[in-house]
Amino acid sequence: MCMNLALHRRVDARSKNVVIFIAAMLVGIMAYTGELGYTPVVLVLLLIAVVIGKYGSK
């Protein structure tokens, strides 16, 4: 059971890191192009990362 919990936490951390990376890439695209249309997508991705971080390890 302990090994399963450790694996679950590792997957949650990886998932959160992937979501944050995608959000950061979109912020980079927004900065490069000057297009602010991706802002809601970035905010949703960051909210998903927070939810994964808060509730994913339980």
N, C-alpha and C positions, 0 to 999 in steps of 0.2 A: 504494500500500500504506500509506503514512504517513497519508493522509487517512482510510482505512478504520480504522486504529488509533485516530485521534483521535475519530472518530465512535463507535467501540466504547467508548472510555473515557467519553465524554459520556453515552451511554445507560446504562452501568453506574452512573455517579454519579447520574443521574436516578432510576434504579430504586432505588438505595439510599436516596435522599432520600424517595421515595414510601413505602417500607417503614417508615422511621423516622417519617414523618409519621403514618402509620396507627397505629403503636405509640403515639405520643404522644397521638393522639386517644383511643385506648382507655384510656390512663392517666388522661386528663382525665375520661372517663366513670366510671372506677373511683373517682376522687377525689370526683366530684360525687355519685354514688349511694351510695358506701360499699360497693359490691359488689366483692369481691376475686376473683370467679369468672373474670375475664378475665386474670388473672395468667399462666397458662400460655400463652395466646395472645400476650400481649405479649412474653414471653420467647422464644417461637419466632420472632416477627417480628424481634426484635433479633438473634437468632442468624442469621437469613436475611440481614439487613443486613450483618452482619460477614462472612459467607461471600461475598456479592456484592462487598464492598469488598476482600477478600483475594484472591479467585480470579477475580473478574470481569474484571480488566484484563490478565490473562495471555493 
